[in-house]
């Protein structure tokens, strides 16, 4: 098992309700299957409890903590709770991200700009800020930030792309800043994924059938013209969290079926 005896925090371990599984839940389950004990953090602890139940059914170990990552005291509590429960922090997986409320520049409200920056960028900064002292003291640790290929590719909306580009820059800066401590920091850039956050929101906003949305998104993916799933993101995260990736830091890894290769 890649992560045997490791302690992992998964931020955003619940998910939006829907027909498929979300990135955070899939990654938490995969980490547990690889042998990690997982602290499941979510603003909606009832959803994280469902993730914990799924992990328990697969003979894994997890516990739940309700927290809002846009509030610094909550992020301080996340780090403290993990150390109190498990003694250390080996992996921090930052999965929270939203694009709802984004718009073209002239239509984007200040309120939505600030909300999207808080949720997509500030929250990651705060969780990392409070986990880093533990990892630095250990002289080891792995941080994985979920960005998006929207940070690289042409985008019809502004705030989400800008925030995720900030995640990329933050990831690379943190990788250099913490290399001397043996702390690795990488980002995963999912492309078009068949997750509840992607499909359900578009169904709600456009009043369009889910299968129609899936067909349109599938057609845009170079590799087999098929979207990825949360399990593809989870597989990449498990590798980056493992000792097999011990010489990898500062990378921005697209998991996108070749979508971002079109910028080349």
Secondary structure as a PSIPRED ss2 file (coil, helix, strand):
# PSIPRED VFORMAT (PSIPRED V4.0)

   1 X C   1.000  0.000  0.000
   2 X C   1.000  0.000  0.000
   3 X C   1.000  0.000  0.000
   4 X C   1.000  0.000  0.000
   5 X C   1.000  0.000  0.000
   6 X C   1.000  0.000  0.000
   7 X E   0.000  0.000  1.000
   8 X E   0.000  0.000  1.000
   9 X E   0.000  0.000  1.000
  10 X E   0.000  0.000  1.000
  11 X E   0.000  0.000  1.000
  12 X C   1.000  0.000  0.000
  13 X C   1.000  0.000  0.000
  14 X C   1.000  0.000  0.000
  15 X C   1.000  0.000  0.000
  16 X C   1.000  0.000  0.000
  17 X C   1.000  0.000  0.000
  18 X C   1.000  0.000  0.000
  19 X C   1.000  0.000  0.000
  20 X C   1.000  0.000  0.000
  21 X C   1.000  0.000  0.000
  22 X C   1.000  0.000  0.000
  23 X H   0.000  1.000  0.000
  24 X H   0.000  1.000  0.000
  25 X H   0.000  1.000  0.000
  26 X H   0.000  1.000  0.000
  27 X H   0.000  1.000  0.000
  28 X H   0.000  1.000  0.000
  29 X H   0.000  1.000  0.000
  30 X H   0.000  1.000  0.000
  31 X H   0.000  1.000  0.000
  32 X H   0.000  1.000  0.000
  33 X H   0.000  1.000  0.000
  34 X C   1.000  0.000  0.000
  35 X C   1.000  0.000  0.000
  36 X C   1.000  0.000  0.000
  37 X E   0.000  0.000  1.000
  38 X E   0.000  0.000  1.000
  39 X E   0.000  0.000  1.000
  40 X E   0.000  0.000  1.000
  41 X E   0.000  0.000  1.000
  42 X E   0.000  0.000  1.000
  43 X C   1.000  0.000  0.000
  44 X C   1.000  0.000  0.000
  45 X H   0.000  1.000  0.000
  46 X H   0.000  1.000  0.000
  47 X H   0.000  1.000  0.000
  48 X H   0.000  1.000  0.000
  49 X H   0.000  1.000  0.000
  50 X H   0.000  1.000  0.000
  51 X H   0.000  1.000  0.000
  52 X H   0.000  1.000  0.000
  53 X H   0.000  1.000  0.000
  54 X H   0.000  1.000  0.000
  55 X H   0.000  1.000  0.000
  56 X H   0.000  1.000  0.000
  57 X H   0.000  1.000  0.000
  58 X C   1.000  0.000  0.000
  59 X C   1.000  0.000  0.000
  60 X C   1.000  0.000  0.000
  61 X E   0.000  0.000  1.000
  62 X E   0.000  0.000  1.000
  63 X E   0.000  0.000  1.000
  64 X E   0.000  0.000  1.000
  65 X E   0.000  0.000  1.000
  66 X E   0.000  0.000  1.000
  67 X C   1.000  0.000  0.000
  68 X C   1.000  0.000  0.000
  69 X C   1.000  0.000  0.000
  70 X C   1.000  0.000  0.000
  71 X C   1.000  0.000  0.000
  72 X H   0.000  1.000  0.000
  73 X H   0.000  1.000  0.000
  74 X H   0.000  1.000  0.000
  75 X H   0.000  1.000  0.000
  76 X H   0.000  1.000  0.000
  77 X H   0.000  1.000  0.000
  78 X H   0.000  1.000  0.000
  79 X H   0.000  1.000  0.000
  80 X H   0.000  1.000  0.000
  81 X H   0.000  1.000  0.000
  82 X H   0.000  1.000  0.000
  83 X H   0.000  1.000  0.000
  84 X H   0.000  1.000  0.000
  85 X H   0.000  1.000  0.000
  86 X H   0.000  1.000  0.000
  87 X C   1.000  0.000  0.000
  88 X C   1.000  0.000  0.000
  89 X C   1.000  0.000  0.000
  90 X C   1.000  0.000  0.000
  91 X E   0.000  0.000  1.000
  92 X E   0.000  0.000  1.000
  93 X E   0.000  0.000  1.000
  94 X E   0.000  0.000  1.000
  95 X C   1.000  0.000  0.000
  96 X C   1.000  0.000  0.000
  97 X C   1.000  0.000  0.000
  98 X C   1.000  0.000  0.000
  99 X C   1.000  0.000  0.000
 100 X C   1.000  0.000  0.000
 101 X C   1.000  0.000  0.000
 102 X C   1.000  0.000  0.000
 103 X C   1.000  0.000  0.000
 104 X C   1.000  0.000  0.000
 105 X H   0.000  1.000  0.000
 106 X H   0.000  1.000  0.000
 107 X H   0.000  1.000  0.000
 108 X C   1.000  0.000  0.000
 109 X C   1.000  0.000  0.000
 110 X H   0.000  1.000  0.000
 111 X H   0.000  1.000  0.000
 112 X H   0.000  1.000  0.000
 113 X H   0.000  1.000  0.000
 114 X H   0.000  1.000  0.000
 115 X H   0.000  1.000  0.000
 116 X H   0.000  1.000  0.000
 117 X H   0.000  1.000  0.000
 118 X H   0.000  1.000  0.000
 119 X H   0.000  1.000  0.000
 120 X H   0.000  1.000  0.000
 121 X H   0.000  1.000  0.000
 122 X H   0.000  1.000  0.000
 123 X H   0.000  1.000  0.000
 124 X H   0.000  1.000  0.000
 125 X H   0.000  1.000  0.000
 126 X H   0.000  1.000  0.000
 127 X H   0.000  1.000  0.000
 128 X H   0.000  1.000  0.000
 129 X H   0.000  1.000  0.000
 130 X H   0.000  1.000  0.000
 131 X H   0.000  1.000  0.000
 132 X H   0.000  1.000  0.000
 133 X H   0.000  1.000  0.000
 134 X H   0.000  1.000  0.000
 135 X H   0.000  1.000  0.000
 136 X H   0.000  1.000  0.000
 137 X H   0.000  1.000  0.000
 138 X H   0.000  1.000  0.000
 139 X C   1.000  0.000  0.000
 140 X C   1.000  0.000  0.000
 141 X E   0.000  0.000  1.000
 142 X E   0.000  0.000  1.000
 143 X E   0.000  0.000  1.000
 144 X E   0.000  0.000  1.000
 145 X E   0.000  0.000  1.000
 146 X E   0.000  0.000  1.000
 147 X C   1.000  0.000  0.000
 148 X C   1.000  0.000  0.000
 149 X H   0.000  1.000  0.000
 150 X H   0.000  1.000  0.000
 151 X H   0.000  1.000  0.000
 152 X C   1.000  0.000  0.000
 153 X C   1.000  0.000  0.000
 154 X C   1.000  0.000  0.000
 155 X C   1.000  0.000  0.000
 156 X C   1.000  0.000  0.000
 157 X C   1.000  0.000  0.000
 158 X C   1.000  0.000  0.000
 159 X H   0.000  1.000  0.000
 160 X H   0.000  1.000  0.000
 161 X H   0.000  1.000  0.000
 162 X H   0.000  1.000  0.000
 163 X H   0.000  1.000  0.000
 164 X H   0.000  1.000  0.000
 165 X H   0.000  1.000  0.000
 166 X H   0.000  1.000  0.000
 167 X H   0.000  1.000  0.000
 168 X H   0.000  1.000  0.000
 169 X H   0.000  1.000  0.000
 170 X H   0.000  1.000  0.000
 171 X H   0.000  1.000  0.000
 172 X H   0.000  1.000  0.000
 173 X H   0.000  1.000  0.000
 174 X H   0.000  1.000  0.000
 175 X H   0.000  1.000  0.000
 176 X H   0.000  1.000  0.000
 177 X H   0.000  1.000  0.000
 178 X C   1.000  0.000  0.000
 179 X H   0.000  1.000  0.000
 180 X H   0.000  1.000  0.000
 181 X H   0.000  1.000  0.000
 182 X C   1.000  0.000  0.000
 183 X E   0.000  0.000  1.000
 184 X E   0.000  0.000  1.000
 185 X E   0.000  0.000  1.000
 186 X E   0.000  0.000  1.000
 187 X E   0.000  0.000  1.000
 188 X E   0.000  0.000  1.000
 189 X E   0.000  0.000  1.000
 190 X E   0.000  0.000  1.000
 191 X C   1.000  0.000  0.000
 192 X C   1.000  0.000  0.000
 193 X E   0.000  0.000  1.000
 194 X C   1.000  0.000  0.000
 195 X C   1.000  0.000  0.000
 196 X H   0.000  1.000  0.000
 197 X H   0.000  1.000  0.000
 198 X H   0.000  1.000  0.000
 199 X H   0.000  1.000  0.000
 200 X H   0.000  1.000  0.000
 201 X H   0.000  1.000  0.000
 202 X H   0.000  1.000  0.000
 203 X H   0.000  1.000  0.000
 204 X H   0.000  1.000  0.000
 205 X H   0.000  1.000  0.000
 206 X H   0.000  1.000  0.000
 207 X C   1.000  0.000  0.000
 208 X C   1.000  0.000  0.000
 209 X C   1.000  0.000  0.000
 210 X H   0.000  1.000  0.000
 211 X H   0.000  1.000  0.000
 212 X H   0.000  1.000  0.000
 213 X H   0.000  1.000  0.000
 214 X H   0.000  1.000  0.000
 215 X H   0.000  1.000  0.000
 216 X H   0.000  1.000  0.000
 217 X H   0.000  1.000  0.000
 218 X H   0.000  1.000  0.000
 219 X C   1.000  0.000  0.000
 220 X C   1.000  0.000  0.000
 221 X C   1.000  0.000  0.000
 222 X C   1.000  0.000  0.000
 223 X C   1.000  0.000  0.000
 224 X C   1.000  0.000  0.000
 225 X C   1.000  0.000  0.000
 226 X C   1.000  0.000  0.000
 227 X C   1.000  0.000  0.000
 228 X E   0.000  0.000  1.000
 229 X C   1.000  0.000  0.000
 230 X H   0.000  1.000  0.000
 231 X H   0.000  1.000  0.000
 232 X H   0.000  1.000  0.000
 233 X H   0.000  1.000  0.000
 234 X H   0.000  1.000  0.000
 235 X H   0.000  1.000  0.000
 236 X H   0.000  1.000  0.000
 237 X H   0.000  1.000  0.000
 238 X H   0.000  1.000  0.000
 239 X H   0.000  1.000  0.000
 240 X H   0.000  1.000  0.000
 241 X H   0.000  1.000  0.000
 242 X C   1.000  0.000  0.000
 243 X H   0.000  1.000  0.000
 244 X H   0.000  1.000  0.000
 245 X H   0.000  1.000  0.000
 246 X C   1.000  0.000  0.000
 247 X C   1.000  0.000  0.000
 248 X C   1.000  0.000  0.000
 249 X C   1.000  0.000  0.000
 250 X C   1.000  0.000  0.000
 251 X C   1.000  0.000  0.000
 252 X E   0.000  0.000  1.000
 253 X E   0.000  0.000  1.000
 254 X E   0.000  0.000  1.000
 255 X E   0.000  0.000  1.000
 256 X C   1.000  0.000  0.000
 257 X C   1.000  0.000  0.000
 258 X C   1.000  0.000  0.000
 259 X H   0.000  1.000  0.000
 260 X H   0.000  1.000  0.000
 261 X H   0.000  1.000  0.000
 262 X H   0.000  1.000  0.000
 263 X H   0.000  1.000  0.000
 264 X C   1.000  0.000  0.000
